Structure formats: C-alpha cells, structure tokens
C-alpha cells in the first residue's frame, strides 16, 4: 500500500487529489519525517497540529499506509477499512469548502488519533469506538449533565461500551441506523469476542429530548434517536447551533428555523442501547 493508492481509494474530489499528489511529489521526504513524530505530544497538542494544513493532510494519508495493515491484522473487512479511512476525505472536503484550501484543521488531526490507534470503525452510516462508560460528574466546558437516578445501576462507570459517533452528512434513516447497529453488534462480537460490551453509547445534541419532541415522526434525526434510551441531559446548545449554522448562518431548514425561534429546545444528551 502506497501514498498514491491510498489517495485513490479515499475518493477525494479531483482538485484535492491533484494537490495531494503534487504535495507528496515535492515534499515526500519531509512528509516521511513528519510522520515519525506526528502524534507525539501531550493533551492532544500533537506535533502534526503545528504544521501547515496541506502537510497535516499529507502526513495523515501517509500514516494510513501503516494503519491499513493494522486494521487488516485484527480482521477488519476491506470495505470497512476504506469506509473508516474515507472520513479523512470527508473532513478534507469540508475544510476545502470552508477555507478554500487543501488541508485539515487542528481538530481534524486530533480526531484522527482514533484511526491511528486502530480504535474507530465505520459500520454503515455510523462510527463505533470501543470505550469505557464515562459520566460527566463535574461541569466542564459548558457541559453540566443531569443523569437519571438509576443510570449508574443500569450501566456502571467503566463498563465496556461502543461509543457511537455520527459523521457529517450520515444517512440517519431508521433502516440505515438499524443496519449499522445490528452490523456493529455482529462485528464487535466476532473481532473482540471477550470484550463484554454492555451497551452502545452516544453523547450528542441529536438525542436531546426537548428537540426530539418537536420533530415530525418522519424526521431522520428522530429516527436515529428512537433506539436510544436517554439517561442524561445538559442544556448546552452551542454544539447544536454550530452544527446547524456553522459560521455561515444560512437559514435553509425547518430545524434551523426552530433553533432560531426556540433555542431553549436544544441541548446535549447521553443515550444508550443496552446489549
């Protein structure tokens, strides 16, 4: 597996692919050297974060050459490996649309530590990550969670769980969500048979009950939320507003209109699906 093959398999748009191949041709030795220390650092202050955006993207892709072997070694199917890696192309495209340059921002670099540690898997529409159940006990960065009384009896802290992430633009129809969840159950039981996962966990604004109650029955967000049992909530709407409006502030959907008129309906929630 080499850089050119990875770039082709990730299915970048033509202009990004062309720029990446040029970046590698001109800076191959630097990319190779940067890859050796890319994820060294403390508190997510990785060395790669300090590089220019195009170098960040090129180094991440270069590191995927080795990560491909690691995912293969633990038995991950070929199509799932590429589905997982294509999150790089998705985030590069979002960066290009926002900034007008080829590259990744620092948050993307930090996020891709999960791929570099072979701990995240794209299964259908959703991403899943082996994790230990964590309760947000103290107010932190605006998050002040209130959990239901028996939450820790249902799912004790430290329990093995599958942390569910929702990629930007994911198809959240009831059918696709169900396929992802059932496929994840089967996959993790086969790849990690002794892990003893007790639940699928999701911390997200998409699960906030006050918002869900005001969505129509055919809403895909509502269909995504339906299988989850909410055990904690936090009236923190900033992530919802950021996802709904970004920096553009454009008004296109009924959910955006509801957010402008009733921001009190938005927040953050912790939901689980017991296994």
C-alpha positions as CSV (number, residue, x, y, z in Angstrom):
1,X,0.0,0.0,0.0
2,X,1.5,3.4,-1.0
3,X,0.5,7.0,-0.9
4,X,-0.9,7.2,-4.4
5,X,-3.1,4.1,-3.8
6,X,-4.4,5.5,-0.5
7,X,-5.3,8.8,-2.2
8,X,-7.2,7.0,-5.0
9,X,-9.1,4.8,-2.6
10,X,-10.2,7.7,-0.4
11,X,-12.1,9.1,-3.4
12,X,-11.1,12.8,-3.0
13,X,-12.5,15.4,-5.4
14,X,-10.3,15.9,-8.4
15,X,-8.8,19.2,-7.3
16,X,-7.9,17.9,-3.8
17,X,-6.4,14.6,-5.2
18,X,-4.3,16.6,-7.7
19,X,-3.0,18.9,-4.9
20,X,-2.2,16.0,-2.7
21,X,-0.2,14.1,-5.3
22,X,1.7,17.3,-6.0
23,X,2.4,17.8,-2.3
24,X,3.8,14.3,-2.0
25,X,5.9,14.7,-5.1
26,X,7.5,17.9,-3.8
27,X,7.7,17.1,-0.1
28,X,8.0,13.3,0.2
29,X,11.0,13.3,2.5
30,X,9.5,15.9,4.8
31,X,6.2,14.0,4.9
32,X,8.0,10.8,5.8
33,X,10.0,12.5,8.6
34,X,6.9,14.4,10.0
35,X,5.0,11.1,10.1
36,X,7.5,9.7,12.7
37,X,6.6,12.2,15.3
38,X,3.1,13.3,14.1
39,X,1.2,12.1,17.1
40,X,3.7,12.9,19.8
41,X,2.6,15.4,22.4
42,X,0.5,15.8,25.5
43,X,-3.1,16.9,26.0
44,X,-3.8,16.4,22.3
45,X,-1.2,19.0,21.4
46,X,0.3,16.8,18.7
47,X,3.3,17.9,16.7
48,X,1.3,17.5,13.5
49,X,-1.1,20.2,14.7
50,X,1.6,22.8,14.2
51,X,2.2,22.0,10.6
52,X,0.6,23.8,7.6
53,X,-2.8,22.4,6.6
54,X,-1.7,20.6,3.4
55,X,1.2,19.0,5.3
56,X,-1.3,17.8,8.0
57,X,-3.4,16.1,5.4
58,X,-0.5,14.6,3.5
59,X,1.0,13.1,6.7
60,X,-2.3,11.7,7.9
61,X,-2.7,9.9,4.5
62,X,0.9,8.7,4.6
63,X,0.2,7.2,8.1
64,X,-2.8,5.4,6.7
65,X,-0.4,3.1,4.7
66,X,0.7,1.5,8.0
67,X,-2.7,1.7,9.6
68,X,-4.2,-0.2,6.7
69,X,-2.0,-3.2,7.8
70,X,-3.0,-2.9,11.4
71,X,-6.8,-2.9,10.6
72,X,-6.2,-5.9,8.3
73,X,-4.3,-7.7,11.1
74,X,-7.2,-7.6,13.5
75,X,-9.6,-8.9,10.9
76,X,-11.4,-5.8,9.7
77,X,-13.0,-6.4,6.2
78,X,-11.5,-4.5,3.3
79,X,-14.7,-2.4,2.6
80,X,-14.9,-1.4,6.3
81,X,-11.3,-0.2,6.3
82,X,-11.9,2.1,3.4
83,X,-15.2,3.3,4.8
84,X,-13.4,4.2,8.0
85,X,-10.5,5.9,6.2
86,X,-12.8,7.9,4.0
87,X,-13.6,10.1,7.0
88,X,-10.3,11.8,6.0
89,X,-11.6,12.7,2.6
90,X,-14.9,13.9,4.1
91,X,-13.1,16.2,6.5
92,X,-10.7,17.4,3.9
93,X,-13.6,18.3,1.6
94,X,-15.4,20.2,4.4
95,X,-12.2,22.1,5.1
96,X,-11.8,23.0,1.5
97,X,-15.4,24.2,1.3
98,X,-14.9,26.4,4.4
99,X,-11.4,27.7,3.9
100,X,-10.8,27.3,0.2
101,X,-7.5,25.4,0.7
102,X,-6.4,21.8,0.6
103,X,-5.7,20.5,4.1
104,X,-7.1,19.7,7.6
105,X,-7.6,21.8,10.6
106,X,-6.1,21.0,14.0
107,X,-9.3,19.5,15.3
108,X,-9.3,17.0,12.4
109,X,-5.7,16.0,13.3
110,X,-6.8,15.4,16.9
111,X,-9.8,13.4,15.8
112,X,-7.8,11.1,13.6
113,X,-5.8,9.9,16.6
114,X,-8.7,7.3,16.8
115,X,-7.7,5.9,13.4
116,X,-4.0,6.0,14.3
117,X,-4.8,3.9,17.4
118,X,-6.9,1.5,15.4
119,X,-9.9,2.1,17.6
120,X,-12.6,3.5,15.4
121,X,-14.7,1.7,12.8
122,X,-17.2,3.0,10.2
123,X,-20.0,0.5,10.0
124,X,-22.7,1.6,7.7
125,X,-23.8,5.1,8.4
126,X,-22.2,5.3,11.9
127,X,-18.8,5.1,13.5
128,X,-18.2,2.9,16.6
129,X,-15.3,3.0,19.1
130,X,-14.6,0.6,21.9
131,X,-14.8,2.7,25.1
132,X,-15.4,2.6,28.8
133,X,-18.6,4.2,30.2
134,X,-17.9,7.7,31.4
135,X,-20.2,10.0,33.4
136,X,-19.5,13.8,33.3
137,X,-19.5,14.3,37.0
138,X,-18.4,18.0,37.1
139,X,-19.3,21.0,34.9
140,X,-16.8,21.1,32.1
141,X,-16.6,23.5,29.1
142,X,-20.3,24.4,29.4
143,X,-21.4,20.8,30.0
144,X,-23.3,20.3,33.3
145,X,-25.1,16.9,33.0
146,X,-28.0,15.7,35.0
147,X,-28.4,11.9,34.9
148,X,-31.4,9.8,35.8
149,X,-31.3,8.3,39.3
150,X,-30.5,4.7,38.3
151,X,-28.2,5.4,35.4
152,X,-25.1,4.0,37.2
153,X,-27.0,0.9,38.2
154,X,-28.0,0.3,34.6
155,X,-24.5,1.0,33.3
156,X,-21.8,1.3,35.9
157,X,-18.8,3.6,35.3
158,X,-16.0,1.8,33.5
159,X,-18.4,-0.7,31.7
160,X,-17.2,-1.6,28.3
161,X,-19.4,0.2,25.7
162,X,-19.4,1.0,22.0
163,X,-19.2,4.8,21.6
164,X,-21.3,5.8,18.6
165,X,-20.3,8.8,16.5
166,X,-22.3,10.4,13.7
167,X,-20.2,11.6,10.7
168,X,-21.3,14.8,9.0
169,X,-23.9,14.0,6.3
170,X,-24.6,10.5,7.6
171,X,-27.9,8.8,6.4
172,X,-29.9,8.6,9.6
173,X,-33.0,6.9,8.2
174,X,-34.4,4.2,10.5
175,X,-33.4,1.4,8.2
176,X,-29.8,2.6,7.9
177,X,-29.4,3.2,11.6
178,X,-30.8,-0.3,12.3
179,X,-28.4,-1.9,9.8
180,X,-25.4,0.0,11.4
181,X,-26.4,-1.0,14.9
182,X,-27.0,-4.7,14.1
183,X,-23.9,-4.9,11.9
184,X,-21.8,-3.3,14.8
185,X,-23.1,-5.9,17.3
186,X,-22.1,-8.7,15.0
187,X,-18.7,-7.2,14.0
188,X,-17.6,-6.5,17.6
189,X,-18.7,-9.9,18.9
190,X,-16.5,-11.5,16.2
191,X,-13.5,-9.2,16.4
192,X,-13.4,-8.7,20.2
193,X,-15.3,-11.8,21.5
194,X,-14.1,-11.4,25.1
195,X,-14.7,-7.7,25.4
196,X,-18.1,-8.0,27.0
197,X,-19.6,-4.8,25.6
198,X,-22.7,-3.8,27.6
199,X,-24.2,-1.0,25.6
200,X,-23.9,1.3,22.7
201,X,-23.3,4.8,24.0
202,X,-23.9,8.2,22.3
203,X,-23.3,11.7,23.6
204,X,-24.9,14.0,21.1
205,X,-27.2,17.1,20.6
206,X,-29.2,14.8,18.2
207,X,-30.6,13.0,21.2
208,X,-31.8,16.0,23.2
209,X,-35.4,15.1,24.3
210,X,-36.9,18.6,24.1
211,X,-35.8,19.0,20.5
212,X,-36.9,15.4,19.5
213,X,-40.4,16.0,20.9
214,X,-40.9,18.8,18.4
215,X,-39.7,16.9,15.3
216,X,-42.1,15.2,12.9
217,X,-42.4,11.4,13.0
218,X,-40.6,11.1,9.7
219,X,-37.6,13.2,10.8
220,X,-34.4,11.3,10.3
221,X,-32.9,12.8,13.4
222,X,-35.9,11.4,15.3
223,X,-35.5,8.0,13.6
224,X,-31.8,8.0,14.7
225,X,-32.8,8.9,18.3
226,X,-35.6,6.4,18.7
227,X,-33.5,3.3,19.6
228,X,-31.6,5.2,22.4
229,X,-32.7,5.5,26.0
230,X,-31.7,8.9,27.3
231,X,-30.0,8.7,30.7
232,X,-28.6,12.2,30.9
233,X,-29.2,15.7,29.6
234,X,-27.4,19.0,29.6
235,X,-28.9,22.4,28.5
236,X,-25.9,23.2,26.3
237,X,-27.0,24.3,22.9
238,X,-23.7,25.6,21.4
239,X,-22.8,22.3,19.6
240,X,-26.3,22.2,18.1
241,X,-26.0,25.8,16.9
242,X,-22.6,25.1,15.4
243,X,-23.8,22.1,13.6
244,X,-26.9,23.7,12.3
245,X,-25.4,27.0,11.2
246,X,-21.6,26.7,11.2
247,X,-20.0,30.1,10.5
248,X,-22.3,30.9,7.6
249,X,-25.5,31.4,9.5
250,X,-27.6,30.5,6.4
251,X,-31.2,29.6,7.0
252,X,-32.4,26.6,4.9
253,X,-34.2,24.0,7.1
254,X,-37.2,23.8,9.4
255,X,-34.8,22.7,12.2
256,X,-32.7,25.8,11.7
257,X,-35.9,28.0,11.9
258,X,-36.9,26.2,15.1
259,X,-33.4,26.8,16.6
260,X,-33.7,30.5,15.9
261,X,-37.2,30.7,17.4
262,X,-36.7,28.2,20.3
263,X,-33.1,27.8,21.3
264,X,-34.3,26.5,24.7
265,X,-35.4,23.3,22.9
266,X,-31.8,22.4,22.1
267,X,-29.1,20.9,24.3
268,X,-27.0,17.8,24.6
269,X,-27.9,14.3,25.8
270,X,-26.4,10.9,26.7
271,X,-28.2,7.9,25.3
272,X,-27.6,4.2,25.5
273,X,-28.8,1.0,23.8
274,X,-28.3,-1.9,26.2
275,X,-26.8,-5.0,24.5
